[in-house]
Amino acid sequence: MDKVLTQQLMKVNNIPTTQVSYFYKNRLGNNKQSILEDIKTNLKWPVFIKPVHLGSSIGISKVKDQDLKRSRI
């Protein structure tokens, strides 16, 4: 299941869902700081970092504070 695609389909169809911020690994390199700022600005704490294509509980990281640099992204 593609979690990003699912979120987009839910939004387009006016189905309530949680706020998300997503990025693809190939865009992370030079954009890491802007991605981190987007997460800090648009999401509530704690945040959960999940791989887009793995199972619902595989690879989840819970980040309790705004120091995302310590996380696995």
HUQUI-V18390 format. One record per pair of residues at least 24 apart in sequence whose ideal C-beta (glycine too) atoms are under 10 Angstrom apart, sorted by the first residue. I is the first residue (numbers start at 1). J is the second residue. D is the distance in whole Angstrom. If there is no record, write none. Layout:
I/J/D ; I/J/D
//
This chain:
1/52/9 ; 1/53/8 ; 1/54/9 ; 1/55/8 ; 1/56/8 ; 2/52/6 ; 2/53/6 ; 3/50/6 ; 3/51/8 ; 3/52/5 ; 3/53/8 ; 3/54/9 ; 3/56/9 ; 4/52/5 ; 4/53/9 ; 5/52/8 ; 6/52/10 ; 7/52/10 ; 18/43/9 ; 18/44/9 ; 18/48/10 ; 19/43/6 ; 19/44/8 ; 19/47/10 ; 20/47/10 ; 20/48/10 ; 20/50/9 ; 21/47/8 ; 21/49/10 ; 22/50/9 ; 22/52/7 ; 23/52/9 ; 23/73/8 ; 24/52/8 ; 25/51/9 ; 25/52/9 ; 25/73/9 ; 28/73/7 ; 32/68/9 ; 32/69/9 ; 32/73/8 ; 33/69/10 ; 35/68/9 ; 35/73/8 ; 36/66/9 ; 36/67/10 ; 36/68/5 ; 36/69/7 ; 36/71/9 ; 36/73/8 ; 37/68/10 ; 39/63/9 ; 39/66/9 ; 39/68/6 ; 39/71/10 ; 39/73/9 ; 40/66/5 ; 40/67/10 ; 40/68/7 ; 47/71/9 ; 49/73/6
//
